[in-house]
Amino acid sequence: MTSPFPSPHAVSALLAQCRRLFLRGLQVQASIGIHGFEREAPQRMRFDIDLYVPLHTSTPQRDAIEEVVDYDFVRQVVHRAVGQGHIGLQETLGDAILDALLAHPGVVAARVATSKPDVYPDCEAVGVETFRLRPDAAALLTEAQP
């Protein structure tokens, strides 16, 4: 039986054809959590995001922002997702952010890590990290190849 998922080697080969854009330490107040104390007030969240964009479509020829994926897009996606109202789970929020990032035509893969640094006094943070490759990533990466 063949797996519907690409092998780790295939994923590495695909990502080797990409530029990685990242946003580190974006902090936002969010209404998130399943505990009563988390429902009482927004809490601080931290987001670390990587976007993988094909080199052949993200290498500027005119040094213009229109030629690349803009960091503002990533920030807007996070703020829009957090602004939708109370969210129970970080997994739900992270998946919504991934869906929006991967809907951008220039993004072939993304990694979203969310964390809540103020939930427990005895640990630095609690969080979740998810990586996803678009199903059509291989085709997008080979479109403009000779």
MOZI-V72772 format. One record per residue. OMEGA is omega in whole degrees, 0 to 359 (999 if undefined). Layout:
((OMEGA) (OMEGA))
This chain:
((181) (179) (177) (182) (177) (178) (176) (178) (180) (178) (178) (179) (178) (183) (177) (179) (186) (168) (179) (173) (179) (173) (183) (171) (175) (181) (184) (172) (184) (172) (185) (174) (182) (181) (179) (181) (179) (180) (184) (184) (175) (178) (182) (173) (177) (180) (172) (188) (173) (173) (177) (182) (182) (177) (185) (177) (183) (177) (186) (175) (183) (182) (183) (183) (180) (182) (185) (172) (185) (178) (179) (177) (182) (179) (180) (179) (181) (182) (178) (181) (180) (183) (183) (182) (185) (179) (181) (190) (174) (179) (179) (180) (180) (179) (178) (178) (177) (179) (181) (179) (182) (176) (177) (184) (182) (184) (180) (178) (179) (174) (178) (174) (176) (175) (177) (186) (187) (184) (183) (181) (185) (174) (183) (182) (170) (183) (180) (179) (180) (175) (177) (177) (177) (179) (181) (184) (182) (179) (180) (182) (181) (181) (186) (179) (180) (999))
